[in-house]
């Protein structure tokens, strides 16, 4: 999308949703941003309201110390903002970040419903475009644990070695990812908001997800285990699990980004597994000393790819029912991806004066009980 050219006011700019929106507005080339938050004064809000061509109203109270703060922080502040916008005499569009809790009869839900009603009334009085989003549980980077959502709490705890509590594992959660929210909010800025099919007058984020509390807990616990086992159990084709894993990583302590690989070393060099998954196999790396040979085996079904990153090597194949040798000279000077078909015994030989660094991909996880790796020399068949 092209830059809107508008002066944009964002309330709650330093919160979870606000920070993500602000950074993506900047990425989109929006430069005239008025960032308002709880530490700012009423005078600042008034000045911003007079300048704004478009408003993202994201500020609100979620877990106050006193129940009365729901009314003042959600409904009351919304009315104040709308009054200031109306006083300008301009038809300033407003996006409101509301919650599915607005449909419930509890203090938080009632305060969000009152904020929604105020925005709709403002739109009716002034003719300004209004976009009210009743969002389900939002998750993503920078969400506060024990405040914004259970996803944030589960991710934070498992990433930091803390326990999580699952009271009702079959409870179903409706989730929306922060990037999907931001994309929809950017569409609203350009007048292309998605109108809700089942709630006339409201808008919606078109991409949402559902998961049970138990499945969520299992997923984040699997993410934590994968850093030690290197095995990623989740399906990378599942968009929710992709987003959950991306979110989980952001809760790692800054001093814990690194995990040391287990290096199996001998006179030939070393071999280390890097990442494994039942859905895409496994990736490994090796260092091979000059003159050293690796391989001399074949597979019935297992498939592999060899990529020499540094050094000079010769990859030699022989179909197991043939005497013909097939040779591929490779080096780090020209990166090639060599497929290893089943039924071909194969070997990698370091033909240079320096170590060879090779990246390996295998299409399945190594099973010590059924390795599908059968020794057969390649070189003795050479004529």
C-alpha positions in Angstrom: 0.0 0.0 0.0 1.1 3.6 -0.6 1.7 5.9 2.3 -1.5 7.5 3.4 0.0 11.0 4.0 -2.2 11.4 7.1 -1.3 12.5 10.6 -2.1 9.5 12.7 -2.8 9.4 16.4 -2.2 6.2 18.3 -3.4 5.9 21.9 -1.8 3.2 24.0 1.2 3.5 21.7 3.6 1.8 24.1 1.4 -1.2 24.8 1.5 -4.6 23.1 -0.7 -3.8 20.2 0.5 -0.2 20.0 4.2 -1.0 19.7 3.5 -3.5 16.9 1.3 -1.1 15.0 3.7 1.8 15.4 6.6 -0.2 14.0 4.6 -1.4 11.1 3.3 2.0 10.3 6.9 3.2 10.1 7.8 0.3 7.9 4.9 1.4 5.6 6.4 4.8 5.3 4.1 6.6 7.7 6.0 9.5 9.3 3.4 11.7 10.9 2.7 9.7 14.0 1.3 11.1 17.3 2.1 8.6 20.0 0.0 9.0 23.2 0.2 6.9 26.3 -0.7 6.9 30.0 2.1 9.1 31.0 1.0 11.9 28.7 -1.1 14.9 29.8 -4.7 15.8 28.9 -3.2 18.9 27.1 -1.1 16.6 24.9 -4.2 14.5 24.0 -6.1 17.7 23.1 -3.2 19.0 20.9 -2.9 15.6 19.2 -6.7 15.4 18.6 -6.5 18.8 16.8 -3.8 17.5 14.4 -5.0 14.0 13.8 -6.4 12.9 10.4 -6.9 9.3 11.6 -7.0 7.7 15.1 -6.1 4.2 16.3 -7.6 4.1 19.8 -5.8 1.2 21.4 -5.5 2.5 25.0 -7.5 0.7 27.7 -7.5 -0.9 31.1 -7.3 -4.7 31.3 -6.3 -5.7 34.9 -6.8 -2.6 37.1 -6.1 -2.4 40.8 -9.6 -1.0 41.4 -12.7 -2.1 39.5 -13.8 1.5 38.9 -10.7 1.9 36.6 -12.6 -0.2 34.0 -15.1 2.6 33.5 -12.6 5.5 33.7 -9.9 3.8 31.6 -12.1 2.3 28.9 -15.4 4.0 28.5 -14.5 7.3 30.2 -11.2 7.9 28.3 -12.9 6.9 25.0 -15.6 9.6 25.5 -13.0 12.2 26.4 -11.0 11.4 23.2 -14.1 11.5 21.0 -15.3 14.8 22.5 -11.9 16.3 21.6 -12.1 15.0 18.1 -15.6 16.3 17.7 -14.7 19.7 19.0 -12.3 20.1 16.0 -15.3 20.1 13.6 -13.6 17.5 11.5 -14.7 14.0 10.5 -11.7 12.1 11.9 -11.9 8.4 11.4 -11.4 6.2 14.4 -10.3 2.6 14.8 -11.3 1.1 18.2 -9.6 -2.0 19.5 -12.4 -3.7 21.5 -12.7 -7.2 22.9 -15.1 -10.2 22.6 -15.5 -9.6 26.3 -17.8 -6.7 25.3 -20.5 -9.2 24.8 -20.3 -10.4 28.4 -21.9 -9.1 31.5 -18.8 -8.4 33.6 -17.1 -5.1 34.6 -14.5 -5.3 31.9 -16.9 -6.3 29.2 -19.4 -3.7 30.2 -16.7 -1.0 30.0 -15.6 -2.1 26.6 -19.2 -2.2 25.4 -19.7 1.4 26.6 -16.6 2.4 24.6 -18.0 0.7 21.5 -21.3 2.5 21.9 -19.5 5.8 22.3 -17.6 5.3 19.1 -20.7 4.3 17.1 -22.5 7.4 18.4 -19.6 9.6 17.5 -19.7 8.2 13.9 -23.4 8.7 13.7 -23.2 12.4 14.9 -20.2 13.5 12.9 -20.4 11.3 9.8 -16.9 10.1 10.5 -15.9 6.5 9.5 -15.5 4.3 12.5 -14.0 0.8 12.7 -14.8 -1.2 15.8 -13.0 -4.5 16.2 -14.1 -7.0 18.8 -10.9 -9.0 19.0 -10.5 -12.4 20.5 -7.4 -13.3 22.5 -4.5 -11.4 20.8 -1.0 -12.9 20.9 2.4 -12.2 19.5 5.7 -10.5 20.3 5.8 -8.0 23.2 2.6 -9.3 24.8 2.8 -9.1 28.6 2.7 -12.4 30.5 0.1 -12.5 33.3 -1.6 -9.5 31.7 -2.4 -9.6 28.0 -3.2 -13.2 27.3 -2.7 -16.8 28.4 -0.5 -17.3 25.3 1.9 -14.8 26.7 1.9 -16.4 30.1 2.4 -19.9 28.8 5.2 -18.8 26.4 7.0 -16.7 29.0 6.9 -19.5 31.6 8.0 -22.4 29.4 10.7 -20.3 27.8 12.1 -19.4 31.3 11.8 -22.8 32.9 8.7 -21.9 35.0 5.6 -24.2 35.4 2.3 -23.5 33.7 -1.2 -24.2 35.1 -3.9 -25.7 33.0 -7.3 -25.6 34.8 -9.5 -26.8 31.9 -7.6 -28.5 29.1 -10.6 -28.9 26.8 -11.5 -25.2 27.0 -11.4 -23.7 23.5 -9.7 -20.4 22.9 -10.2 -18.0 20.0 -6.9 -16.4 19.1 -5.8 -13.6 16.7 -2.2 -13.0 15.9 -0.7 -9.5 16.2 0.6 -9.4 12.6 -2.9 -10.2 11.3 -4.4 -7.5 13.5 -1.8 -5.0 12.2 -2.4 -5.9 8.6 -6.1 -5.4 9.1 -5.6 -2.1 10.8 -3.4 -0.8 8.0 -6.2 -1.8 5.6 -8.6 0.4 7.7 -6.3 3.3 7.3 -6.8 3.1 3.6 -10.5 2.6 3.8 -10.4 -1.1 3.1 -11.5 -2.5 6.5 -13.0 -6.0 6.6 -16.6 -5.7 7.7 -17.9 -8.5 10.1 -20.2 -10.9 8.4 -22.0 -11.9 11.6 -22.0 -8.6 13.5 -23.4 -5.8 11.5 -21.6 -2.5 12.0 -18.4 -4.1 13.4 -15.2 -4.9 11.6 -13.1 -8.1 12.0 -9.7 -9.5 11.4 -10.2 -12.0 8.7 -7.6 -14.5 10.0 -8.3 -16.1 13.4 -7.6 -19.4 15.1 -9.0 -21.8 17.7 -7.1 -24.2 20.0 -7.9 -25.9 23.2 -6.0 -24.8 26.4 -4.5 -28.3 26.6 -3.3 -28.2 23.1 -1.8 -24.8 23.6 0.0 -26.0 26.7 1.3 -29.0 24.8 2.6 -26.9 22.0 4.6 -24.5 24.0 6.0 -27.3 26.1 7.1 -29.0 22.9 8.8 -25.8 21.8 10.8 -25.7 25.0 11.8 -29.3 24.7 12.9 -28.8 21.1 15.8 -26.6 22.1 17.4 -29.6 23.8 16.2 -32.5 21.6 16.5 -30.4 18.4 13.3 -32.1 17.3 10.4 -29.8 16.3 7.3 -31.9 16.6 4.9 -29.3 15.4 3.6 -29.2 11.8 5.3 -26.3 10.0 2.3 -26.2 7.6 0.0 -25.2 10.4 -0.2 -21.4 10.4 -1.3 -21.2 14.1 1.6 -23.3 15.3 4.0 -21.2 13.1 2.8 -18.1 14.8 2.9 -19.6 18.3 6.5 -20.8 17.8 7.5 -17.3 16.5 5.8 -15.8 19.6 7.4 -18.4 22.0 10.9 -17.5 20.8 10.5 -13.9 21.8 10.2 -14.9 25.4 13.6 -16.5 25.6 15.9 -14.7 28.0 18.5 -12.6 26.0 21.3 -14.7 27.5 19.7 -18.0 26.4 19.4 -17.6 22.6 22.3 -20.0 22.1 22.2 -23.8 22.4 25.4 -25.7 22.0 25.3 -28.5 19.4 26.5 -32.0 20.3 29.6 -32.5 18.2 30.7 -36.1 17.5 34.4 -35.7 16.9 37.1 -38.1 15.8 40.2 -38.1 13.6 38.1 -37.5 10.5 36.6 -34.2 11.8 33.2 -33.8 13.4 29.5 -34.4 12.8 26.6 -32.5 14.5 22.9 -32.5 14.2 21.3 -29.1 14.0 17.5 -29.4 13.6 15.1 -32.3 13.3 11.4 -32.7 12.6 9.1 -35.6 11.6 7.7 -33.3 9.0 10.8 -32.2 7.1 13.6 -34.6 8.3 16.8 -33.4 9.8 19.7 -31.1 9.0 23.3 -31.8 10.1 26.7 -30.4 9.5 30.2 -32.0 9.3 33.8 -31.1 9.0 36.0 -33.5 7.1 39.8 -33.5 7.2 41.9 -33.6 4.0 42.1 -37.1 2.5 39.2 -38.4 4.7 36.4 -40.4 3.2 32.8 -40.3 4.5 30.0 -42.7 3.5 30.3 -46.0 1.6 26.7 -46.8 2.3 23.3 -46.8 0.6 19.7 -46.4 1.5 16.5 -48.3 0.5 14.1 -45.3 1.0 16.0 -42.6 2.9 16.8 -39.6 0.7 19.5 -37.0 1.4 21.1 -33.8 0.0 24.7 -32.8 0.4 25.9 -29.2 0.2 29.6 -28.5 0.5 30.0 -25.0 2.0 33.8 -24.9 2.3 36.7 -26.8 0.8 37.0 -29.2 -2.1 35.4 -32.6 -2.3 34.4 -35.4 -4.7 31.0 -37.1 -4.2 31.0 -40.5 -5.9 28.0 -42.7 -6.6 27.5 -46.3 -7.8 24.1 -47.9 -8.3 24.3 -51.0 -6.2 23.5 -53.3 -9.1 26.1 -51.6 -11.4 29.9 -51.2 -11.7 29.6 -47.7 -13.2 30.9 -44.8 -11.1 29.3 -41.3 -11.2 31.4 -38.5 -9.9 30.5 -34.9 -8.8 33.4 -32.6 -8.0 32.2 -29.9 -5.6 33.6 -27.0 -3.6 32.6 -24.1 -1.5 33.4 -21.8 -4.4 30.3 -22.9 -6.3 27.5 -24.0 -4.0 25.7 -27.1 -5.4 22.9 -29.2 -3.9 23.6 -32.9 -4.6 20.7 -35.3 -4.3 21.5 -38.8 -2.9 18.9 -41.2 -4.5 18.1 -44.5 -2.8 19.8 -47.5 -4.2 23.1 -45.7 -4.8 26.1 -46.3 -2.6 27.9 -43.0 -2.1 30.9 -41.5 -0.6 32.3 -38.0 0.0 36.1 -37.6 -0.2 38.0 -34.5 0.8 40.3 -33.9 -2.2 41.7 -30.6 -1.1 44.4 -29.4 1.3 41.9 -27.8 3.8 38.9 -29.1 5.8 35.6 -29.6 4.0 32.4 -28.2 5.7 29.3 -30.0 4.5 25.6 -29.4 5.3 23.4 -32.5 5.1 19.7 -32.9 4.9 18.0 -36.2 5.4 14.3 -36.7 4.5 13.5 -38.6 7.7 14.7 -38.7 11.3 17.4 -41.2 12.1 16.0 -44.3 13.7 18.7 -46.4 15.4 16.4 -49.4 15.3 15.8 -49.0 11.6 18.5 -46.7 10.2 18.1 -47.7 6.6 21.9 -47.3 6.1 23.7 -50.3 4.6 27.5 -50.5 4.2 28.8 -51.0 0.7 32.1 -49.8 -0.7 32.1 -47.6 -3.7 35.8 -47.6 -4.6 36.5 -51.4 -5.1 34.2 -51.4 -8.1 36.4 -48.8 -9.9 38.0 -50.2 -13.0 
